[in-house]
Every structure is written in C-alpha cells, then in structure tokens.
Amino acid sequence: NSYDDMEQVRRRFEEFRSTNPVRTAFPEALWVAAVELASGRGMKPTAWTLGLAVPSLRKRIEDRGGARNAKP
C-alpha cells in the first residue's frame, strides 16, 4: 500500500543520510522514488515525510515533465 511505500522510501533516505556526510547529493534512485511518491501522495506531504525541501522536489518533478501530474 502507499503508506508502506512511503515508509520504505523514508527509510532509504534516512539510511543514506546516516551513512554519508551532510550535503552529499542524494542518488538519482532516491529522487526517482520521491518523485513517484509525490505523483500519488502529493508534493508537500512527500517532501515533509522524506525531509526534503519542497522547491527541490518540485524541480525534480518538473524536470521529469510531471508537474501537471503531481498533486500540490
């Protein structure tokens, strides 16, 4: 279900943060997962849950041509 998906991605972000120096760029695979979640759960709830800045997530969504498909 979508809650489990969100939780799994949140854990992946947390693991990355705990094993890398601050300000290390997230791998593309994490961004792809975040964009996919945002398309179903909404941009702001996804950004909040994953600890991402809304403008950063918005840019990733727009870069993939998904701005019109993502919930605000």
C-alpha positions in Angstrom: 0.0 0.0 0.0 1.1 3.6 -0.4 1.9 4.0 3.4 4.3 1.1 3.2 5.8 2.6 0.0 6.3 6.0 1.7 7.8 4.4 4.8 10.2 2.3 2.7 11.5 5.3 0.8 11.7 7.3 4.0 13.9 4.6 5.5 16.1 4.7 2.4 16.6 8.4 2.8 17.3 8.1 6.5 19.9 5.3 5.8 21.6 7.5 3.1 21.7 10.4 5.5 23.2 8.4 8.3 26.0 6.9 6.2 27.0 10.0 4.2 28.4 13.4 5.1 26.0 16.3 5.3 25.2 17.9 2.0 26.1 14.8 0.0 23.8 14.8 -3.1 21.1 12.1 -3.0 21.5 9.3 -5.5 19.2 9.6 -8.6 17.4 6.4 -7.5 16.2 8.2 -4.3 15.0 11.2 -6.2 13.1 8.9 -8.7 11.4 7.2 -5.7 10.5 10.6 -4.2 9.0 11.8 -7.5 7.0 8.7 -7.9 5.6 9.0 -4.4 4.8 12.7 -4.9 2.7 11.8 -8.0 0.4 9.7 -5.8 0.7 11.3 -2.4 1.3 14.9 -3.2 4.4 17.0 -3.3 4.2 18.7 0.1 3.3 15.6 2.1 6.1 13.6 0.4 8.7 16.4 0.9 7.7 16.7 4.6 7.8 12.9 5.2 11.1 12.5 3.4 12.7 15.6 4.9 13.1 17.3 1.5 12.8 20.9 0.5 9.6 21.4 -1.5 11.4 23.5 -4.1 13.9 20.7 -4.7 11.3 18.1 -5.1 9.2 20.4 -7.3 12.3 20.9 -9.6 12.8 17.2 -9.9 9.1 16.7 -10.8 9.2 19.4 -13.4 12.5 18.1 -14.8 10.7 14.8 -15.5 7.7 16.6 -17.1 5.5 15.6 -14.2 4.5 19.0 -12.9 1.0 18.6 -14.3 0.6 15.2 -12.8 1.8 15.8 -9.3 -0.5 16.9 -6.6 0.4 20.1 -4.8 
